[in-house]
């Protein structure tokens, strides 16, 4: 690792100098290694914002190599870069100070090493009708601030992740009570079923029925929640609460 970082630091210095001479920054770094036995090892490092900070880019290289180390001796080491325009964000006089993008990138890289790359990033909705289906994409800063819509209060759906398995009592195929870790809940009103199914041709297909229910807890409290019956697995789960 020390030998690779020693060589990588010098190569990053050269790339930063070439980019700075043209008033550019480094938007990404591509690391290519030829390993003993002829195998190739390739990684792409893409910071949230283009940068010319040598220490910051070297730190990202160190974290990426530590998280995905080569599995054999390294024979050749190639480092290429993609140029990009550095952006400046001007804060208001009374706006709170935001963390530096470089610190955010290093934190994200460390979290990926701990939790896994598919668990850190920005959630993106998938092009499917499956409820709650999303994937994690790489985090990036767009510089566009979303406008806040201030209007009348609305009901919110608070999803449980992961969903809570429950036992449901039925009467003429309609839920009348369910039990979770907090105890029994008597259902006073149930609306449904709302059926959805898809991807029957693959192993990730779904066949579900949703019920919007109002229930009375054992302690006297009332809850409004979403119960889902997975017809493929023959199980019920508590998916969300209505707030």
Secondary structure, DSSP 8 states (H G I E B T S, - for coil): -HHHHHHHHHHHHHHHHHHHHTT-EEEEEEEEEEETTS-EEEEEE--SS-B--HHHHHHHHHHHHHHT--SS-EEEEEEEEEEE--------TTS-----HHHHHHHHHHHHHHH-GGGSSEEEE-SSSSTT-EEEE--------------S----EEEEEEEEEEEEEEETTEEEEEEETTEEEEEEEEEEEEEEEE-TTSTT-EEEEEEEEEEEETTS-EEEEEEEEETTTTEEEEEEEE-
